[in-house]
Amino acid sequence: MHISTRVAGVLTGLALVLGGAAFAAPAAHADVTACINQVERELQGGEAPDSVRMACYVGLTGDHEQCVSGLTAAGVTNGTSVSACRVAPE
């Protein structure tokens, strides 16, 4: 009886940890999406290239300067780069 209680506790803990990770993951994706969407608005309907997606991902990690320089290197205006990178880590 004692072993089954321990197994049940371990399984419950594992389910909570995995459920928490799955719950947190979409929030990160939404932040990168917000960054990419701002750039795509400047492109007026064009899809953002992979270089923009990578720069926005860098912005998600909190490296604002690297995000801005990555976006401007990809041809995005400085103003849009700054605002897009600002929403990435939110």
VOMIMAR-269231 format. One record per atom (N, C-alpha, C): x, y, z; atom name. Coordinates in steps of 0.1 Angstrom, whole numbers. Last residue first. Layout:
BEGIN
REC  px  py  pz  name
REC  X  Y  Z  CA
...
***
This chain:
BEGIN
REC  px  py  pz  name
REC  82  401  -239  N
REC  70  403  -230  CA
REC  63  390  -227  C
REC  103  400  -257  N
REC  105  394  -244  CA
REC  93  395  -235  C
REC  92  414  -281  N
REC  96  400  -281  CA
REC  97  394  -267  C
REC  87  441  -281  N
REC  76  432  -277  CA
REC  80  417  -276  C
REC  111  451  -289  N
REC  106  455  -276  CA
REC  95  446  -271  C
REC  114  443  -315  N
REC  123  437  -304  CA
REC  118  440  -290  C
REC  96  461  -326  N
REC  94  447  -327  CA
REC  102  439  -317  C
REC  108  486  -321  N
REC  95  483  -316  CA
REC  92  468  -316  C
REC  133  484  -335  N
REC  132  487  -321  CA
REC  119  483  -315  C
REC  124  478  -361  N
REC  132  469  -354  CA
REC  132  471  -339  C
REC  110  502  -368  N
REC  103  489  -367  CA
REC  111  479  -359  C
REC  132  520  -368  N
REC  121  522  -359  CA
REC  112  509  -357  C
REC  150  509  -387  N
REC  154  510  -373  CA
REC  142  511  -364  C
REC  135  486  -411  N
REC  139  500  -407  CA
REC  142  499  -392  C
REC  151  456  -422  N
REC  140  463  -415  CA
REC  144  476  -410  C
REC  172  442  -433  N
REC  165  452  -442  CA
REC  153  459  -435  C
REC  186  426  -418  N
REC  177  419  -427  CA
REC  169  429  -435  C
REC  199  444  -401  N
REC  207  437  -412  CA
REC  198  430  -422  C
REC  177  450  -385  N
REC  182  460  -394  CA
REC  191  454  -405  C
REC  176  425  -371  N
REC  165  430  -379  CA
REC  169  440  -389  C
REC  200  425  -358  N
REC  197  414  -367  CA
REC  186  418  -376  C
REC  199  447  -342  N
REC  209  447  -352  CA
REC  206  436  -362  C
REC  177  440  -325  N
REC  176  452  -334  CA
REC  187  451  -345  C
REC  189  417  -312  N
REC  176  416  -320  CA
REC  175  428  -330  C
REC  210  429  -299  N
REC  213  419  -310  CA
REC  201  417  -318  C
REC  196  445  -281  N
REC  206  451  -291  CA
REC  208  441  -302  C
REC  181  427  -265  N
REC  175  437  -273  CA
REC  184  442  -284  C
REC  180  398  -254  N
REC  192  405  -260  CA
REC  186  415  -270  C
REC  160  382  -245  N
REC  162  394  -238  CA
REC  174  403  -244  C
REC  150  361  -259  N
REC  160  358  -249  CA
REC  164  370  -241  C
REC  136  374  -279  N
REC  129  367  -269  CA
REC  138  364  -257  C
REC  156  383  -296  N
REC  149  392  -288  CA
REC  141  386  -276  C
REC  161  359  -309  N
REC  171  364  -300  CA
REC  165  375  -291  C
REC  137  357  -323  N
REC  139  347  -313  CA
REC  150  352  -303  C
REC  141  378  -340  N
REC  130  379  -331  CA
REC  132  369  -319  C
REC  162  367  -355  N
REC  164  380  -348  CA
REC  153  381  -337  C
REC  149  346  -367  N
REC  160  343  -358  CA
REC  162  356  -349  C
REC  130  359  -383  N
REC  125  350  -373  CA
REC  136  347  -363  C
REC  147  372  -401  N
REC  139  380  -392  CA
REC  134  371  -380  C
REC  159  351  -414  N
REC  167  360  -406  CA
REC  159  368  -397  C
REC  137  339  -427  N
REC  143  332  -416  CA
REC  152  342  -407  C
REC  114  367  -437  N
REC  124  356  -439  CA
REC  130  350  -426  C
REC  79  372  -434  N
REC  93  375  -429  CA
REC  102  363  -432  C
REC  60  378  -463  N
REC  63  369  -452  CA
REC  77  372  -448  C
REC  42  408  -470  N
REC  52  398  -473  CA
REC  55  390  -461  C
REC  24  427  -461  N
REC  19  414  -466  CA
REC  29  404  -469  C
REC  43  449  -456  N
REC  30  450  -462  CA
REC  26  437  -469  C
REC  65  450  -441  N
REC  67  444  -454  CA
REC  54  444  -462  C
REC  54  460  -417  N
REC  62  469  -425  CA
REC  64  463  -439  C
REC  41  436  -410  N
REC  33  448  -413  CA
REC  41  458  -421  C
REC  63  420  -404  N
REC  55  417  -416  CA
REC  46  429  -419  C
REC  71  432  -380  N
REC  80  433  -392  CA
REC  72  430  -404  C
REC  50  424  -364  N
REC  53  439  -366  CA
REC  62  441  -378  C
REC  52  396  -365  N
REC  40  403  -371  CA
REC  43  418  -373  C
REC  75  391  -351  N
REC  75  389  -365  CA
REC  63  396  -372  C
REC  66  399  -325  N
REC  78  405  -331  CA
REC  77  404  -346  C
REC  45  380  -321  N
REC  43  395  -321  CA
REC  54  403  -327  C
REC  60  356  -322  N
REC  50  359  -333  CA
REC  47  374  -333  C
REC  74  357  -299  N
REC  81  357  -312  CA
REC  72  361  -323  C
REC  52  356  -282  N
REC  60  367  -282  CA
REC  68  369  -294  C
REC  41  331  -287  N
REC  33  342  -290  CA
REC  41  355  -290  C
REC  61  314  -277  N
REC  58  314  -291  CA
REC  50  327  -295  C
REC  58  318  -250  N
REC  70  321  -256  CA
REC  68  323  -271  C
REC  32  307  -246  N
REC  34  321  -243  CA
REC  47  326  -250  C
REC  34  279  -251  N
REC  28  288  -261  CA
REC  30  303  -258  C
REC  50  270  -228  N
REC  55  270  -241  CA
REC  48  279  -251  C
REC  35  267  -204  N
REC  44  279  -206  CA
REC  49  280  -220  C
REC  21  243  -207  N
REC  14  255  -205  CA
REC  22  268  -208  C
REC  42  225  -208  N
REC  33  226  -220  CA
REC  25  239  -219  C
REC  51  227  -182  N
REC  60  230  -194  CA
REC  52  233  -206  C
REC  29  219  -168  N
REC  34  232  -166  CA
REC  43  236  -178  C
REC  28  192  -175  N
REC  17  201  -178  CA
REC  21  215  -177  C
REC  51  182  -164  N
REC  50  182  -179  CA
REC  38  191  -183  C
REC  46  187  -137  N
REC  57  193  -143  CA
REC  56  193  -158  C
REC  22  171  -133  N
REC  22  186  -130  CA
REC  34  193  -137  C
REC  31  146  -139  N
REC  21  152  -147  CA
REC  20  167  -145  C
REC  50  142  -118  N
REC  54  142  -132  CA
REC  44  149  -141  C
REC  33  142  -96  N
REC  43  153  -98  CA
REC  48  154  -112  C
REC  18  119  -102  N
REC  11  132  -101  CA
REC  21  143  -103  C
REC  38  100  -101  N
REC  31  102  -113  CA
REC  24  115  -113  C
REC  45  102  -74  N
REC  55  105  -84  CA
REC  48  108  -97  C
REC  21  94  -61  N
REC  27  108  -59  CA
REC  37  112  -70  C
REC  19  68  -70  N
REC  9  78  -74  CA
REC  14  92  -72  C
REC  41  57  -57  N
REC  40  57  -72  CA
REC  30  68  -77  C
REC  33  60  -31  N
REC  45  67  -35  CA
REC  45  68  -51  C
REC  11  44  -30  N
REC  9  58  -27  CA
REC  21  66  -32  C
REC  23  19  -36  N
REC  14  25  -45  CA
REC  11  39  -43  C
REC  39  16  -12  N
REC  45  17  -25  CA
REC  36  23  -35  C
REC  20  12  7  N
REC  28  23  8  CA
REC  35  26  -5  C
REC  8  -12  0  N
REC  0  0  0  CA
REC  9  13  0  C
***
